[in-house]
Amino acid sequence: MAAEHDEEDSLRARSEQAIGELAQALLDSQILENALAAAFGAREKAVEAQQAAMAALNLSSATDLERLERRLRSLSRRLEEVEDQVDRVERDVGELRRHLAPQKSGRSSRSAKD
């Protein structure tokens, strides 16, 4: 049983070493680097072409929709703030009316006596 375990460990170590060497070879490979650069360049050109086509068709891109969503959220927050301020003003005006009502009724009753 111990021999089996040692053999598995040895196989695992050799496998890890082989994978490490392969990974290092890929990292050092100029061909892979050039292929990745070409792929990323092609992706960028495809994105630009897609944006140009969508703009020509007057369609919104995902970026445009995300920007619109952020602006709508901002507008919604600002509107909620305005609603809160209007509520506070409404309460303050109500309090002023209640406070001034006794004073008005006192003045009007004095005016009626004169």
VEXVO-898465 format. One record per residue (C-alpha): x, z, y; residue in three letters. Coordinates in steps of 0.25 Angstrom, whole numbers, plus 2048, in hexadecimal, padded with zeros to 3 digits. Each point is the difference from the previous one (the first is absolute). Layout:
BEGIN
{{X,Z,Y},'ala'} ...
This chain:
BEGIN
{{800,800,800},'met'} {{80B,803,80A},'ala'} {{807,7F3,7FC},'ala'} {{7F3,7F9,804},'glu'} {{7FF,807,80D},'his'} {{80F,7FD,803},'asp'} {{7FD,7F1,7FD},'glu'} {{7F4,800,809},'glu'} {{808,807,80C},'asp'} {{80B,7F6,7FE},'ser'} {{7F7,7F4,800},'leu'} {{7F9,806,80C},'arg'} {{80D,801,807},'ala'} {{804,7F2,7FD},'arg'} {{7F3,7FB,804},'ser'} {{801,807,80E},'glu'} {{80E,7FB,802},'gln'} {{7FC,7F1,7FD},'ala'} {{7F4,802,809},'ile'} {{809,805,80B},'gly'} {{80A,7F5,7FE},'glu'} {{7F5,7F6,801},'leu'} {{7FA,806,80C},'ala'} {{80E,800,807},'gln'} {{802,7F2,7FC},'ala'} {{7F3,7FC,807},'leu'} {{804,808,80C},'leu'} {{80D,7F9,801},'asp'} {{7FA,7F2,7FD},'ser'} {{801,7F7,80C},'gln'} {{7F6,7F7,7F9},'ile'} {{7F5,80B,800},'leu'} {{803,804,80E},'glu'} {{7FE,7F1,804},'asn'} {{7F3,7FF,7F8},'ala'} {{7FB,80D,806},'leu'} {{803,7FB,80E},'ala'} {{7F9,7F2,7FD},'ala'} {{7F4,807,7FA},'ala'} {{7FE,809,80C},'phe'} {{803,7F5,80A},'gly'} {{7F5,7F7,7F8},'ala'} {{7F6,80C,801},'arg'} {{802,801,80F},'glu'} {{7FE,7F1,802},'lys'} {{7F3,801,7F7},'ala'} {{7FB,80C,809},'val'} {{803,7F8,80C},'glu'} {{7F9,7F4,7FB},'ala'} {{7F4,808,7FB},'gln'} {{7FF,806,80E},'gln'} {{801,7F3,807},'ala'} {{7F5,7FA,7F7},'ala'} {{7F7,80C,802},'met'} {{802,7FF,80F},'ala'} {{7FD,7F1,800},'ala'} {{7F3,803,7F8},'leu'} {{7FD,80B,80A},'asn'} {{800,80A,7F5},'leu'} {{805,80F,801},'ser'} {{80C,804,7F8},'ser'} {{801,80E,7F9},'ala'} {{809,804,80B},'thr'} {{7F5,7FC,80B},'asp'} {{7F6,808,7F8},'leu'} {{809,80C,7FF},'glu'} {{802,800,80F},'arg'} {{7F1,7FE,803},'leu'} {{7FD,80C,7F6},'glu'} {{80B,809,808},'arg'} {{7FA,7FC,80D},'arg'} {{7F1,803,7FB},'leu'} {{805,80D,7FB},'arg'} {{806,803,80E},'ser'} {{7F4,7FC,807},'leu'} {{7F7,808,7F7},'ser'} {{809,80D,803},'arg'} {{7FF,7FD,80F},'arg'} {{7F1,7FE,7FF},'leu'} {{7FE,80D,7F9},'glu'} {{809,807,80B},'glu'} {{7F6,7FA,80A},'val'} {{7F4,805,7F9},'glu'} {{806,80E,7FF},'asp'} {{802,7FF,80F},'gln'} {{7F2,7FB,803},'val'} {{7FB,80C,7F7},'asp'} {{808,80A,808},'arg'} {{7FB,7FA,80D},'val'} {{7F2,800,7FB},'glu'} {{801,80F,7FC},'arg'} {{807,803,80E},'asp'} {{7F4,7F9,808},'val'} {{7F6,807,7F7},'gly'} {{806,80E,804},'glu'} {{801,7FC,80E},'leu'} {{7F1,7FC,800},'arg'} {{7FD,80E,7FA},'arg'} {{808,807,80A},'his'} {{7FA,7F9,80C},'leu'} {{7F2,800,7FB},'ala'} {{7FD,80E,804},'pro'} {{807,7FE,80E},'gln'} {{7F7,7F3,802},'lys'} {{7F3,808,7FC},'ser'} {{804,80B,80A},'gly'} {{802,7F6,80B},'arg'} {{7F4,7F8,7FE},'ser'} {{7F7,80D,7FF},'ser'} {{806,805,80E},'arg'} {{7FE,7F2,806},'ser'} {{7F1,801,7FB},'ala'} {{7FF,80E,807},'lys'} {{805,7FA,80D},'asp'} 
